[in-house]
Amino acid sequence: MGQSLRTLKGVGEKTEKLFWKVGIYDTDDLLHYYPRNYDEYETPVDIAELKEGTVQAVSAAVCSGVYVNSVKGRQIISVNIADQSGKFPVVWFNLPYLKKTLRKGSWFVFRGRIVRKQGKLEMEHPEIFTPSAYEEILHHLQPIYGLTAGLSNKTVVKMITQLLESVPMQSEYLPEEFRERYELADINYALRTIHFPLNKEELLVSRKRLVFDEFFLFILSVRKMKEKTEETPNCFPVKETWLTEEIIERLPYSLTGAQLNAWHEIERDLAGRRMMSRLVQGDVGSGKTILAFLAMCLVADNGYQAALMAPTEVLARQHYEGFQKLMEEQNLSFPTVLLTGSDTAREKRLAYAKIASGEALVIIGTHALIQEKVEYANLALVITDEQHRFGVKQREALTTRGNPPNVLVMSATPIPRTLAIILYGDLDISVIDELPARRLPIKNCVVNTSYRPKAYSFIERQVREGRQAYVICPMVEESEGMEAENVLDYTEKLRENLSSDIRIEYLHGKMKAKEKNVVMEAFAQGAIQVLVSTTVVEVGVNVPNATVMMVENAERFGLAQLHQLRGRVGRGEYQSYCIFMQGNQEQVSKRLEILNKSNDGFYIAGEDLKLRGPGDLFGIRQSGDMEFKIGDIYNDSAILTKASEAADEILALDPELDLEQHRFLKERMGSYGQSEAENISL
């Protein structure tokens, strides 16, 4: 456990709260707040060599006066600079103090993005250095951190520098034999160098060690969890009934072979002697929800309770309505309650009473299901939808109340089986690798930004036909050092480009839960035609009427994540389309072409794995089940496999980690188990 951030010079109440916003609560969090990217300060080029769309530096003199204009409330400072190869315009926003700095004839190094405005190139909002100051940082890698409004990169760098000067050396907890075998750096070297590497070689060495540690500690935690679940008896063994067979017979469609196989595995587990811990891994749209409903019906028919947790209120409500509809169609009447955070106090009291008495047999909701006031009578089954949204702590909140329930986890993230066995080591795995025949395949296209006007026209045509569209951007708002579309500005851009009668709204992770729910509900009901969003919609909502998914800066997302996003459309009877907009042309097409050719998530995951190597360090992180701080299961699959070997070797030698040489490892695992493992695995 680290110390308070207030122990750092320059951190007061205001700065501390800004750090809290990005998940940094103490000095240990700060030490492990790794850069999301690095910037290399390269040799300045001549003005004549500046290229559109790049970040470049020029060494030049100020050759004009400073002009100040006000446009839409923004102060724009502009000046001309010159070197022996020509002149060039430079602009800054809302930095009036520069008027004193930019004296005619003074010489600086200007470094910024080259953009085209009204047909002419200019440098936008550059950093300014004296030639000697730039010389000092030339060719060094400068860390770039994830930020929030009010927290600058400079502040984070300053605080981490201060911390590294004062933090005591950490005890090495990896056996020396492993460090030699897997060529891993010392932990103290790795922690310092990940923040301030002199070059790419140093960065690769430090990153490899930290990725290995993250995977290794995670896998140890998962293996220990597996032991616990294997020893736990099934306190609620069910008797298999004809009811589920009858439901399957009466469904208006046939289950696929893969669905039936998975269902028989679930049924066998629920009737077995050992507590069920099963993952159902199925591609988007493969029909996992009906299996969840069947499991709930089987448990309820045996007189026990079943709970289904969804990551959002909108999805919880959709599951509730879907289950009610199934019961109506099947002429069943299991008492069911919906429990979400936005329920009124009276609604919650009524729900709590029905759950505690055992009257409610099926309970559907959000994380409200695991709050302290909820007492279950005989909870036999917990189903979590999109497993990564619920950590170990949350599952323990359910399992520690009376006898532990059986656990069924649903995941739509297709992970190659070799990796899934390592990552989900505590769960038995069922795979649904067949799509229902009734689904129309999604039509895909990968295009560059010149296609945007056509894409807008296409979206408008779809809306006129009564359909809806998603547009995904990588960022919420403009960010220091990042050139990518952001949700807030993009929403305005779309409102200018589409007809005024089309309702366009935005959605992002920084919004309050209540605001998000209002927007998602309105989109689900068709009141919003176009939704501009970050990847928060990945596990959002089922809108069968949405037929277009357009992803801006598609090169910034992992293939598994793009496939997840694409799964938001193609859920109804209409033909659906996915437009991948490529912002950066370099080495992207090959990756996106895989998505263009295939709608099969497992094939895509496998191909993604082949394309990635240790050189692909930044910018394309997978989201989804495994939110590791620095490791990426695709980029780092080789390290993941080695970490798994090492974990197995240690546990074979010392199952309880009681030997003296594993003392530091056990301590590190203890602190890991209370943080990362709880957030990552279920």
N, C-alpha and C positions, 0 to 999 in steps of 0.2 A: 504493500500500500504506500503510495507516495505522500508527500506533504501538501499542505494547502498551496494553491497558486499564489496566494498573497505573500508567501515567503520570497517570491521573486521581486526584485527591484523594478518598480514601474507598473506593477499590477495592482490596481485598486479595485473597488467594487464594480465599476463600469466594465473594465477590461475582463475581469473575472467572469462576469455574466456573458460576455461575448464568447469567451472560451467555452463556457457551458453549452452554448448554442451549437458548437461543432463537436460536442461530446467529450471535451477535456475538462475533467473535474479536479485533478490533482497533478503533481509533477510526474508521476509514473505514466499517466495518460499522455502527458505532453511529450515525454521521452519516446513513447511508442506511437506518436502522431506522425506517421511517415509522409514524406512529400508525395503528392499525386503525380508529379512530373518534374523535369529538370530543364533549365534553360541554359544553353551554352552560349557564352558571349564570344562571338567569332570576330575575326579580323575585319575592320571596316572596309567597305568597297567604295569605288568611285560612284558619284551620283548617276553617271551614265549607265551603270550596271544594275541599278535598282529594278526589282521585278515585282509586278502586281501579285498580291496574295501572300507575300513572304514577310518575315520579320528580319530586318537588316540594319546594320550600323553604317553610318557615314561620318567621316571626320571632315567638318566643313566650317566656314565662317558665316556669321550672320551678315547678310548683305542688304537688308532693308530695314525700315522702321517696323515697329510692332503695331499690328492692326487689331482692334477689339470690336467685335460685333455681337449683338444679342439676337439669338434666334430661338423662339419658343421657350424663353426663360433661361436658355443656356448661354453663358458667355463664351464666345469662340475667339481664341487668341491665334493669330496667324502671322507668319514671318517667312521671308525667303532666305534660303541658305545657298552657299556656292562653294565649289572646289574647282580644280583646274579643268574638270570634265563638263561642268555645266551648273545651272541653277535649279532649285527645287523648292516647292512650297511645303511648309510644315504647319500643322494646326494642333491646338490643345483645347480642352473643354474645362471651363470653370477653374482656371488657375491664374487669376489676375496678377498674383505676385511675380509671375514670369516677366512682366513688363520691365522690372528692374534688372533682371538677370540678363535678358537678351539684348545686350547693347550692340549696336552696329560695329562690325569689325572684330567682335570677340569670337574665339575659336572653341568649338566643343565637339564631342562625339555625340551624335543624335542616334538613338536606336528605337525603332518602332515599326509598326505594320504599314506596308505600302498598299494603298487602296485607290480605286478609281472613282472619282466624283465628277459628275457632269463631263465625262469623257477625258478628264485629265488625271494623271497620277499625283498623289500627295502622300506625305508621311503623317500618320494620325497618332496623336497623343504619345510622342516618344519620351523615353527617359533621356536625361541630359547628364553627361559626364565631362569633367575636364579630361584632356588627353592622358594625363598621368594617372588619374583615378581609373580610367578604362583599362589602361595598361596592366594595372594590378589584378583585375578580374578576367583578363583575356584568357580564353580557353578553359576557364573554370566552369564547373557545373553549378548553377545556382538553384537551390530547391524552390519548388512552387507548391504551396500547401492549399488544401481545401479551405475556403474562407466563408465568412458571412458578412453581411452589410455592417460596416463599422470596424471590422477586424482586417488589418492590412497584412500582406505577406511580410512586409518589413518588421511588423510587430512580432509575428510568430518567429521569424528568423532570430530576432534580438533575444527573445525569451529562451529559445532553445539553445542559443549560444551561451547565454548566462547559465542555464541549467547544466550544460555539458561541462562547464568550468568548475561547477561546485558539486556535482553528483558523485557519491562514492562509487568505487569499482564494484561491479556485480560479481557474485560468486559464479564460477563456471559450473554449469550443471550437466553438460553433455560429457559422457566418458571420452577420454582422450583418444581411445581406439576408434570411436565413431568419427571424431573430428578428422583424424588422419585418413580413415578409409573413404569417407565421403568428401574429403578436401573442403572442410568447413573452417571458416575464420573464427577467431576468439570472439566471444559475445560482446565484450567491451569495445573492441575494434569495430564490430559490425554496427553497434548502436550509434557510435560517433560518426562513422563514415556514411551511413545511409542518409544522414542529414546533409553532410558537407563533403561529398567525394571530390577528389581533385580531378578525376577523369572517369571514363566509362568502365575501365578495368576495375578500379576500386569499387565502383558502384555495384558491378556484377558480383564481386566477391562478398560484399556485405549483405546484399540482397539475398544471395543464395543461402547464407547462414540463417537469416531471419525467417525466410520462407520455410526452410527445413524445420526450424524450431516450432513454428506455428502449426505445421502439419503434424509433426511428431507429438507434440503435447495434446493436440486435438485427437489423434488416433489412440493415444494411451487412454484418454478420457472415455472414448467410445468403447474401447475394449473392456474397460472396467464396468461400463454401463451394461454391456452385453452379459457379463458375469451375473450382475444383479438380476436382470430380466430372466435369464435362463434358470435361476434358482427360485423365481417367484411362481407359486402355483396359481392356476386360474381359479379365482374365488367365485366366478360366476359361469360355470360350464353350462352351455345351453343344450337343449335337446333339439336336434334338427327336426323341423316341422315341414308339412306339405305346403304351408302357406307361401314360402318363397318360391317354390316350384310353380305354384298356381299364378303368382304375380308375374313371373317370367313368361309363362304361357299366354297370359292375357295382355302383355305389353303390345302396343300397336306396331312394334318393330321387333326384329330378332336380335338377340345379343350376338356379338361376334365370338368366334372360337376363343380368342384371347381374353375377352371379358368373362366368358364362362369358366375358363381355367382359373383366372384370378378369383372369381367368386367361390369356386370349390375350395381353393386354398384358404380363403377367409372363413368359410363355413367350417372347414376342418379345424382351424385354429380355435374358433369360438367354442367348439365342442370339446376341445382337447384339455389335457391336464395342466398344461403350462400356460402362463399368461401370454396373450398374443401381443407381439410387437412387430407389426407388418407395414411395409411401405408398398403402396401401389403406385408404380411409376408408369405413367401413360402420357402419350403425346397430347397436345392441345386438341380437344374435341374427340378423344378416343372413348369417352363414355365412362369416366370414373364415378361421376355423381350417382348414377343409378346403382352402382355397387354399394356406395355409402348408404343409400336409401334401403337397399335390400338387407344390409347388415343391421340397420336400425330396426327394421320390421321384425327380423328374426329375434333380436334381443327383447324387443317390446312384447312379442308374442309369448316369450318365456316369462313375462312379468317383471323384467328388469328395466333399468333406465339406460338410454343411450344419448350422448351429447355430441353435437357437431359444431365445431368452432370454425368460423370464417374470419379472414383478415380484415374485412370491412363490413360496415353495417348494411350497405347496399347488397353485398353478396349474401350476407346472413339472411336478409329479408327475402332475397330471390330463392335461396335454398328452402326457406320456410314455406313460401308460396308454392314452390315446386313439389315439396313433400305433401302439402295439403291437397294439391291437384292429383297427385298419384293416389292418395288414399280415397279421394272422391271417385276417381276412375275405377279403382279396384274394390270399391264398396267396403273400405276398412275404416276403423275409428279409434286409432291410438291417440290418447290425449297428448297434444303437442303444445309447447309454449315457445315463444320467441323472446329472447332476452338480449337487449343491447344497451349501450351506455346512454343513449338519448331517451330511453323510456322514462316516463314520469315516476315520481316516488311511489304513487299509488299502483301503477302498472308493475313496478318492481316488487312491491310487497306481495301482490297477488301471485306473481310468478314464483317468488321465493317460497310462498306457502304451498303451492302446488308441487314444487320440486321436493321440498322437505318431507311432505306427507307421502310422496311416492305416487300421487295422483297423475302427475305429468310423467309419461313414459319416454317421450321424445323431447329433447331440449335443444333448440338451435339458437346460436347467437355468436357474439364476438367475444373478446377477452373478458367481457362482463361475466361470463360463465365461471370464471375462476376467481372472482372477487370474494373477499372474506365472508360476506353475508350469505353466500349461496351454500346451502347444506343439502346434500343429496341423500336420498333414502337408500338406494341400492344401485349406484352407477356402475354398470357392467362394461360399458364401451365408450371410449372417447375417440372421435374422428377429427383430425385437424386437416383443414383444407389449405393447401400451399404451406407445407411444413416449415419453411424457413421463417415464417412470421411468429412462430411460437417456440420459445427456448425451453431448456431443461427446467428452469425455475417454475415456469408456468405449468409444465406437466406435473411437477412435484406437488404444486398447489392442489391438483386434482387427486393425485395418487395417495397423498398423505391423509386424506379424509376417509377414514375407514379402510376397507380393502381396496388394493390397487385395481383399477379397471383395465380391461384389454385396450390396446392402443392400435389404431389404424391411421396411417399417415398417407395423404394423397399428394403427389407431386407431379406437376406438368413439365418439369425441367428434364429434358432427355439427356441423361449422362451415360456415356459408354459403360457397358456392364463391368469392365475391369476396374474402372474408377468407382462405380457405384458400390461395389463390394467393399472397397476400402472405406469410403466416406460414410456409408450407412451400415457400418460393421455391427451396430447393435440391433439392426432390424432385418427381418426376413424380407426378401424382395419378390414382388409379383410384377411382371411387366406386361402392359397392354400395348402390343406393337402392331395393332390392326386398327384401321379407321372404319367406322360404320359406312356401309355402302351408300347410304342416303346423302352423304355429304358431297357437295359440289367442290372440286378442287379450286383453290384460290389461284387467280391469274397474277403473276408477278412481273415487275419490270424494274431494272436498275438503270437510272438515268442521271445525267449531271444537271447542274443548276439552270442551264439554258432551257430545260424542259418545264421549268416551274410555271410559266403562264399557261401551258397546255394542261398541266396538272390541276391548276385552279379551275380551268374551264370544265375539266372532267368532273371534279368534285361538285361544281355547280349543277352540272347535268344530272348527276346522281341524286342530289338534293331535290331537284325539280321532279324527279321520278318518285319522290317520297322516301328516299334513303338517307342515311347519316354517314358521317366520316370522322375519323380520328386523324390528327396531325401531331406527330411526336417530335419534340425538340430535346437536345441533350442537356440544356441548362434552364434554370428558372429565370435568371436575369443576367444582364451583362456582367462578365467577370474579368478581373484583371488577368492579362496574359492569355486569354482564351478567345480564339476566333471560332465561334459556333453560334448557331441560331438559338435564341432564348425565348421562352414561353411568353413573357409579358410583351416584348416588342413584336413578336411574331403574330400575336393575337391582333394587335393594331394593324399590322401589315395586311393580314387576311381581311379584316373589316374594310380596309380601303380597296382591296382587289375583288371581293365578292359582293353580290347585290346586297343592298341595305336591309332587305326583308329576310335575309338568312341570319339566324341567331348563332353567333360564335362566342363561346366562353372558354375560359382556361381552367386548368387544374394542375396543381403541383404539390409536392410533399411538404412545403413550408406552410401551407394553409392549415387552419384549424380543422379538426375532424368534422365539426358540424358544417363548416363551409364546404368541405369536400363532399360530404353526404348530400347536401342540397344540390350541388352541381351534378353529381353522379345520378341522383334520382331524376333530375330534370332531363338528363341525356337518355337515361333508360326509358323514360316515358315519351321521348320524342319531342320534348319542348325545345331542346337545343339540337341544332342540326350538325354543327361542326364543333368538335372538342379539341382544343389545343392543349397538349399535356406533356409532362415529363413521363418517365417510365412508371410512374405511380399507377398507371392504368393496367400494368402487366397482370396484376391479380385483382383487377377491379370489379368488373361487372359483366353480365351476359346480356348483350344487346343484339338480338337476332337481326334487327333492322339496319345495323351498321355494316356497310359494304366496302368502305374505302379505308385503308390504313396507309398514311403517307408518313415516312420517317425521314426527317431532315438530318443531315450529317450522319448518314447511316454508317459511315466508316468509324464513327466513335463508339459504336456498340459491338458487343460480342455477338457471334452468330446465334448462340443459344438464346440470348436475350432478344434479338431481332425476331427469331422464330416465335418466341413467347408473345411478343407484341403482335405479330401477324395473326396469332391465334385469337385475337379480340374480334376479328371479322370472320366471315364464312360460317357463322353459327345459325343462319336461317336458311330460307328456301331460295334466296336470291344469289346470283353470281357475285362473288366478292373479288376485290383487287387489292394488291399491295404495291405501293410505289416506294422504292428505296432511292432517296435523293443523295447523291454522292457529292459532298462538299469539297473534299480533297482527293485529287485524282491519283496520287502516288500509291502504287502497290495495293490498291483496294479492290479493283474489279475482280480479281481472282477469288477473293473471299466472298464477295457479294454474289458472284456468279453461282456459287453453290446454292444460295437461297433462291436465286432466280430459277434454277433448274428443278429444285426439289421442295416438296412440302412435308417430307418425312423427317421429323425431329431427330430420330436416332441416327439416320444417315448423316444429317447435318452435323450433329455432335461429333461423330467419328471423323468426318472430313475436317472439321474445325481443328481437331486434335492433331491431324497430320500436318496441317498448314502452319501450326504454331511452333515456335522454337524459343530457346533461351534469349534470343535477341529481341523478341517482341515484348519489350518491357512495359510500355506505358499506353494509356489511352483507351485500350480495348479490354476493359475488365468485364467479366461475366457478372451479371447480377443473378438473383435467384437463390437457390437453396443455400449456397455456401458463401456467406458474407465474411470472408477472411480479410484481415487488415491489409496484408501485403501479398499473400499467396494467391495464385489463380489456378484453379484445378486444370485448366486447359494449357496455359503457358507453362505451368510448372508440373505437368503430369509425371515427368521423370523423377523430380524431387519427391513428389507425393509417394511414388512407389518405393523409393529408398527409405523414406521416413516410416513407411508401413513395415518394411523389413526390419528396421532398427527397433521399432516398438515391439514387434513380435519376439525379437531376440532378447530384449530386456525382460519382457514378461515371462518368457520361458525360463530364464535364469533366476528371476526374483519376482514371482507373481504379485506379492504385496508391496514391493519396493521398500523392503525393510533393511536391506544391506546398507552399511555405512556409506559405501561409494555412491548410493542413490539418494542420499539424504537431501542434497540440494535439488535434485530432480523432483523429489516428492514435494518439497516446499514450492517449487515453481509450478508444479502441477496443481497444487492446492489453490494458488492465486489464479491460475488459468481457469480452473474448474468453476471459480466463482464469477468469471467474466466471459471470456471468449466462448468456451464450450457451451455455456448456458444460452448464449445468443445464437450459436451456430447449429447445434444439433438438437434433435428432439429425443 
